[in-house]
Amino acid sequence: MPDEQDEIEATLRELVDERGCCLVVTTGGTGPARRDVTPEATEAVCDRMMPGYGEQMRAISLRVVPTAVLSRQTAGLRGTSLILNLPGKPKSIWETLPEVFASIPACIDIMDGPYMVTNDDVCKSFRPCSLVRKEKPSPQVTPREPPGTAPADHRTSPGGIRPAPVVSLPTEAATSGGSPGAATAAGGLVAIAMLYFAAGREATGTSGETVEVPQGTTAAGLVDLLVARHPALEGVVGSCVLAIDQEYFDHTGDAALPLGPGTEVALIPPISGG
């Protein structure tokens, strides 16, 4: 949505007051640029602020890059709902969200919200003993490894996330019956970093993998190649967008994506509130 404070405030009020969301997550608009007004919009609609979440995210990001001090993420409470600002870059979200989310179920419990259950293999949560229910529903998500790979050690994986090996996906020429080398000869292959969230992570069994694709690949072409690798994505991609360095691309787009070596491409389902 546009970086307009009035529109962001109106959307946050709608999600909390009209739709009854107990948790609203925004992405982006938290830097020092003039157009970055998400923290101001969040503060304007919240009754009380929860500065610890912003402090935690900056502490996490400072392990990676010194410019993390420029981030202004915050969080606050509107009624019995939590509004949380996340960074705009998919890589930064991937780095911070697993640790930040750990305390969110307990926060919502304390506000008499729904009892949230997480799958520890995907994202761990922490509750004081006084908030733990003796009988709680078991999450149905069962993470799996891509065929032919060994399980990763979650204690040493970033954010407790299961990584995947480098994958060379079939080129368009190969999948259409043409010469497998045609696309490679025309533009060569480029290794990109694919990031998956929520339903995409469940469908692929991983949160990230390095993928080699032909240069000049379109959004639609990349999605087709990913579905060829992970058939379970077919039922997910219809509601997703591709994100590259805070720029979003429709999954049906036919323009060449700005891909280079190491480019991070996130497949994002509609899970955020802003």
Secondary structure, DSSP 8 states (H G I E B T S, - for coil): --S-HHHHHHHHHIIIIIT--SEEEEES--SSSTT--HHHHHHHH-SEE-HHHHHHHHHHHHTT-GGGGG----EEEETTEEEEEE-SSHHHHHHHHHHHHTTHHHHHHHTT-------TTT------GGG--SS-----------TT-----TTTSGGG--B---EE---HHHHTTS-TTHHHHHH-EEEEEEEE-THHHHHHT-SEEEEEEETT-BHHHHHHHHHHH-GGGGGTGGG-EEEETTEEEETT--SB----TT-EEEEE-S----
